[in-house]
Amino acid sequence: MKQSESLEKIRNQQPFGAHDHDGIWKISIKEYVPLVCVALHDGSAFPSELEQHCLLTSEERTFEEGPHTAKLVTAQSIVISGLDSRYYYDLNRPPEHGDQITVFGRRIWKNGVHHLSSLARQRHERFYELVKELIGKLVELYSFCLIIDVHSYNYSRIDHETPLFNLGPLNSKEKTSTLFVQWWKQELADVKFPGVKLPVAENDVFSGKGLFFAVGTERIPSHLRDDSG
């Protein structure tokens, strides 16, 4: 589906499910409720013309991607997924992040040059255009919106015991957010699976400092923000 068609459906409050015509995002809106689940790094698409310029294999890129994270929230009413690899452009970092020579401690581009930098920035911008339109519509309808930014992490790169569930509300300053996080931590701690240890932590393996939190809450008035990061 073309971006313009999706934006029009959101403005008209029409439920729909679609893949972006250019492979940037996937969206499912079953009902317009004030809860949006986002899987920024669910995808791993990487242009073939970039492969010859990239120092990492697809397997090595997966190390920092978050495949299948959208499946964790597929039952929710509104789910948005990013379809491109975060090594093409990172939706949780500013657009210029992709031009850095070293990312996540690894050199990415031969000769330090991202050969599709301009296109990557355009795709980054289009993803956030969709997100802002959706959040704006939900705030218009409900005066608030809870955003759940779903991530996974690669435990093998961390040198200490890690939690199964981690909440990252570091950028959230609202008292109501703190109360929500405490409630949610308790709910997760009560989850039981036979023979499986399910530790829960806050601001451990990540802390909610990414770009999406800042951009996603732009359309929410400051006195109504109640996000968990």
C-alpha positions in Angstrom: 0.0 0.0 0.0 1.2 3.5 -0.8 2.1 5.8 2.1 -0.5 8.4 1.0 -3.3 5.7 1.0 -2.3 4.6 4.5 -2.2 8.2 5.9 -5.7 8.8 4.4 -7.1 5.7 6.1 -5.7 6.8 9.4 -7.2 10.3 9.0 -10.6 8.7 8.3 -10.2 6.3 11.2 -10.5 3.2 9.0 -9.2 -0.2 10.3 -6.7 -1.8 7.9 -3.7 -4.0 7.5 -0.9 -3.4 5.0 2.7 -3.6 3.9 4.3 -0.4 2.7 4.6 -0.3 -1.1 8.3 0.3 -0.8 8.9 -2.2 2.1 9.5 0.3 4.9 6.8 -0.7 7.4 4.0 -3.1 8.1 0.9 -2.0 10.0 -2.2 -3.6 11.5 -5.0 -1.5 12.9 -7.9 -3.7 14.0 -9.5 -0.9 16.1 -8.6 2.6 17.0 -7.7 2.3 20.6 -5.2 4.5 22.6 -2.5 1.7 22.6 0.2 1.3 20.0 2.7 -1.5 19.9 5.8 -0.9 17.8 8.5 -3.4 16.8 11.2 -1.1 15.3 13.8 -3.8 14.5 11.5 -6.6 13.4 12.8 -6.6 9.9 16.1 -7.4 8.3 15.7 -6.2 4.7 19.0 -4.9 3.2 19.4 -3.7 -0.4 21.5 -6.0 -2.5 23.5 -3.1 -3.9 24.7 -2.3 -0.3 26.0 -5.9 0.3 29.3 -5.2 -1.5 29.9 -2.2 0.6 29.0 -3.7 4.0 31.6 -5.4 6.2 29.0 -7.5 8.0 27.2 -10.6 6.7 23.5 -11.0 7.1 24.1 -13.3 10.1 26.3 -10.7 11.8 23.7 -8.0 11.2 21.1 -10.2 12.9 23.2 -9.9 16.1 21.8 -6.4 16.7 18.4 -6.7 15.0 15.2 -7.9 16.7 13.6 -10.5 14.5 10.1 -11.7 15.3 9.5 -9.1 18.0 6.2 -8.1 16.3 4.9 -11.7 17.0 5.0 -10.9 20.7 2.2 -8.3 20.3 0.4 -9.6 17.2 -2.9 -9.9 19.2 -3.0 -6.2 20.0 -5.3 -3.8 18.2 -2.5 -1.6 16.7 0.9 -2.9 15.7 3.6 -1.2 13.6 6.8 -3.0 12.4 9.9 -1.7 10.8 10.9 -4.0 7.8 14.4 -2.8 7.1 17.6 -3.8 8.8 18.8 -1.3 11.4 22.2 -1.4 9.7 20.5 0.1 6.6 19.1 2.9 8.9 18.2 2.7 12.5 14.7 3.8 13.4 15.7 4.2 17.0 18.5 6.6 16.2 18.7 10.0 14.4 18.9 9.6 10.6 22.5 10.6 10.5 23.4 7.6 12.7 23.7 5.4 9.6 26.6 7.5 8.3 28.9 6.7 11.3 32.0 4.6 10.6 31.5 2.5 13.7 28.1 1.3 14.9 27.5 -0.9 18.0 31.3 -1.2 18.3 31.7 -2.6 14.7 32.9 -1.0 11.5 30.0 -1.2 9.0 31.0 0.4 5.7 34.0 -0.2 3.5 35.9 3.1 3.2 33.5 4.5 5.8 30.8 5.4 3.2 27.1 4.5 3.3 26.3 4.4 -0.4 22.5 4.8 0.0 22.6 7.3 2.8 20.1 9.7 1.1 17.6 7.0 0.4 18.0 5.6 3.9 17.1 9.0 5.4 14.1 9.3 3.2 12.8 5.9 4.4 13.5 6.8 8.0 11.5 10.0 7.5 8.5 8.2 5.9 8.3 5.7 8.8 8.0 8.5 11.3 5.5 10.3 9.1 3.2 7.3 9.4 3.8 7.1 13.2 3.1 10.8 13.8 -0.1 10.7 11.8 -1.3 7.7 13.8 -0.4 9.0 17.2 -1.9 12.4 16.3 -5.2 10.7 15.4 -5.3 8.7 18.6 -4.6 11.8 20.8 -7.3 13.6 18.9 -9.7 10.8 19.7 -8.7 10.0 23.3 -6.4 12.9 24.5 -3.8 10.3 25.4 -2.0 7.2 24.0 0.1 4.5 25.6 3.0 3.4 23.4 4.8 0.1 23.9 8.1 0.0 22.1 9.0 -3.7 21.9 12.6 -4.8 21.7 14.6 -8.0 22.1 18.3 -8.2 22.9 21.2 -10.7 22.3 22.1 -12.0 25.7 25.4 -13.5 24.4 27.0 -10.0 24.2 26.3 -9.2 27.9 28.7 -10.4 30.6 26.2 -10.7 33.4 22.9 -12.5 34.1 20.2 -10.9 32.2 16.4 -10.6 32.8 13.8 -12.3 30.5 11.7 -9.1 30.8 13.2 -5.6 30.9 11.4 -2.4 31.1 13.1 0.8 29.9 11.3 3.9 31.1 14.4 6.0 31.8 13.1 9.0 29.7 9.7 9.0 31.4 9.4 11.7 34.1 5.7 11.5 34.9 4.6 10.1 38.3 1.8 8.2 36.6 4.4 6.5 34.4 6.4 5.4 37.4 3.2 3.8 39.0 2.4 2.1 35.7 5.9 0.6 35.4 5.8 -0.7 39.0 2.4 -2.3 38.3 3.7 -3.8 35.0 6.8 -5.2 36.7 4.7 -7.0 39.2 2.4 -8.4 36.6 5.4 -9.8 34.6 7.0 -11.2 37.8 3.8 -13.2 38.4 4.1 -15.0 35.0 5.0 -18.6 35.6 6.4 -21.3 33.2 7.4 -24.7 34.5 11.1 -25.0 34.8 11.8 -21.5 33.4 13.4 -18.7 35.4 11.6 -15.4 34.6 13.6 -12.5 36.1 12.2 -9.0 35.6 14.3 -5.8 35.6 14.1 -2.1 34.9 16.7 -0.1 32.9 19.0 -3.1 32.8 20.0 -4.3 29.3 18.4 -1.2 27.8 16.8 1.9 29.3 14.4 3.5 26.8 16.7 6.3 25.6 16.1 5.7 21.9 14.7 8.1 19.3 11.3 6.6 19.1 10.3 7.6 22.6 11.0 11.3 21.9 9.4 11.3 18.4 6.5 9.1 19.3 5.4 11.4 22.1 5.6 14.6 20.1 1.9 14.5 19.4 1.0 14.0 23.0 0.6 17.1 25.2 3.2 17.2 27.9 0.6 17.2 30.7 -1.0 14.0 29.3 2.1 11.9 28.6 2.0 8.6 30.3 4.4 6.5 28.4 6.6 3.7 29.8 9.5 4.2 27.4 
